[in-house]
């Protein structure tokens, strides 16, 4: 089985913004992240970061869709 990630950004320029968001969310919850590999964090911590990023992105999309109407 390949270990290559199938996740690809639709807008590659968004990577920096997503990375900043990841570090901001981690800081809000007191989770220590480093640049690069963070295999030392727990699954719960990773889920907290990812879940809150998703929640924020959904809220932003809803606001943009609401503004278009």
C-alpha positions, 0 to 999 in steps of 0.5 A: 500500500502506498504511503503517499497522501491523496489530499491535494489542495484545490488552491495551492496558495491556501497552504500557508493560510491553513498552516497558520490556522492550524497553529492558531487553533493548537495554541488556543487549546494549549497544544504544542506544535512544531514545524514539520512532523508532529507525531507526538500529539495524541489522536484527540489533540489532532482531532481537536485541531482538525475539527475546529479548523473544519468548523471555522472553514464551514462558518466562513463559507456560510458567511460568504454564501449568505452575503451573495444572496 
